[in-house]
Amino acid sequence: MGRNLASSLARRYQSDPMRRFDRLPSPLRAWLREAALPWSPASALRIWNRACRKGGPERALARLTEVEAATLARDRVSFAFDASQKRKTG
């Protein structure tokens, strides 16, 4: 299988995910280690930076917890909806 080596487009390099994790602020790394969901370093850092500008590291950790709780609640609702649809059709 050949690759298009003659492309004029810039190549996108995937950086090492562990290196990206290691570069995160230590409170964020600690939060991610205990998180219920698998977070990408990029999305966690985006939320962290936005919340830190508004209220510091404590606010950022609280915001990450809020976002995770909302995602889990949304996931529970969709799971319950899928289960009820299967009961009606099956």
N, C-alpha and C positions, 0 to 999 in steps of 0.2 A: 504494500500500500504506500503510494507516494505522498509526499507532503508538498504543498505549494510553497516552495522555498523562494520563489521569485516575487512574492507579494510585497507591495510597497507599504502595506499597513504595519503599524507598530505591533510588535509581539507583546502579548500580555503574559507576564510571568506570574505564576502562583507562588506567593511567598510561603515559607514554612509556617503552618498553623501554630505550632508550638512556639516559634519565635514571636509571632504576633501576640500570643497569649502572654508570654514572658514580658513583653513590653508594656502590658497594661498596668495601671496603678495598682499597688498591692491591695488596697481595700476592695477594688473591683475583682481582682483575681480571687480573693478569699470568698467574695459573694458568689462568684461563678462556680467555685468548687462545691458550694452547698445548694446551688440552684436546682429546682425540680425539673427544669427543661434544659435541653442542650442549646446553648447560646453560641452564636458565632462571635469571635472577638470584635469584629467590626460593628455588629449591631449593638452589642453591649456597650462598646466605647462611644458610639453615637449618642445613646441615651445618657450615659454617664456625663459626657461633655456638656450636653444641653442642660441637664439638671444641675451640674456643678456651677454653671454660669448663673443660674437662678437662685441657688441656695447652698452651695458647698457640698462636700462629700457625703454628709449625713443625708441631705436632701436627695442626692443622686442614688444612694442605696435604697432609700424609701421609694423613689420613683421606679427603680428596677423591680422592687418587690410588687409594686402596684401593677406594673405592666405584665409581670409574670402571672399574678393572680387573675388579671383580666383574660389573659390568654388561656389559662387553665379553665376558667369558668366558661369561656366560649367553646372550648374543646369538649367540655362535659355536655353542653347543650347540643352540640352537633352529634355527639355520640348517642345521646338519648333520642334525638330525632331519627338517626339511622336505625336504631334498635326498634323504634315504634313502627317505622316503615317496613322493616323486615317481618314484624309480627302480622301486619295487615296483609302483606302479599304472600307470606309463607305459610 
